[in-house]
Amino acid sequence: MKIKLFTLALLLGMAMNLNAQTKAGAVKHTFAIADGNFLLDGKPVQIHSGEMHYARIPKPYWRHRLKMMKAMGLNAVATYVFWNYHETAPGVWDFKSGNKDIS
């Protein structure tokens, strides 16, 4: 079950990345799964992922950390949403200020 959820989250992240690139005027890409392979633009691609905990890194350093991950050969990034970090009081949520802005 964990592998299925991880794969779903990974695919969702890749789809969001491709969508963001398309909106920014970049080339359109395709992503599919066939014969047990991930296919990016019809070619097999292996997922090499790392994890970054945004709540533990000051926001001004996020871009630098992501660039370092890309330089290491990673093509996917996983993160954990710290719900207790975003719930500033019972029932009060903050997803916009400082390091809590994950948009």
N, C-alpha and C positions, 0 to 999 in steps of 0.2 A: 504494500500500500504506500509506504514512504517513497519508494522509487517512482511509482506512478504520479504521486503528488509533486515530487521534485521535477520529473520530466514535464508535467503540465506547467509548472511555474517557469521552468526554463524556456519552454516553447512560447509561453505568454510573453516573457521578457524579450525574446528574440522578435516576436511579432510586433511588440510595441516599439522596439528599436527600428525595425524595418519601416514601420508606419511613420515614425518620427523623421527618418531619413527621407522618405517619400514626400512628406509635407514640406521639408526644408528644400525641396527641389532636386534631391539626389535621384539617382537611377532607381527604377522600380526593381525589386527583387522578388523571387518566389521562394517559398519554403514548403517542403513536403516530407512525408515519411513513406518510404517504399522499400520493400525487401529487407527490413530491419535496419535501414540506414536513414540518417537525416540527410535531406538533399537541399542545398542552397543553390538556387539558379540551376537546378538539374544535376549538380555535382555533389558526390558524397562529402560530408563535412563531419569532423569529430568535434565534440564539444569539450573545451578545456575551460573549466570554471574555477573561480576563486571566490572568496567571501569577503565582504567589506561591511563592517558594522558602523553605519553612518553616525549613530549616536555617540560613538567613542572617538570620532575624528572631527575636529572643527571644520565647519562648512567651507571655509576658504581653501582647505586642503583636499577636498573631495576630487576635484578635477585632476590634480596632480597624482593622487593615489590611483585613479582610474587609468590615467596615462601609463603609470608604472606597471599596472596589471596587464595592459595591452602590450607593453614592451616586453613583458615576460612571456608573451605568447598566448595569453588567455583571450578567449573570444566570448566569454559569458561571465556575468557577475551575479552572485547570490547575495541577498541581504536578509536580515531578520528584522521585522518590525517589532520594536519593544513597546508593547501596548501600555505597560505601566509607565513608560517614559512619556507617552503622549496623553495619558489621562492625568491632567494636572489636579483635578479634584473629582470626587465621585460623579460620573456622568458628564464631566467637562473635558472635551478633547481639544488638543492643540496640534495641528498638522501644518502650521504656517510660520511660526516664529523660529528664528535662529536655526539651529541644527535640526529642529523638528519639521522643517519644510521639506517634505519628500516629493513635492510635485515636480 
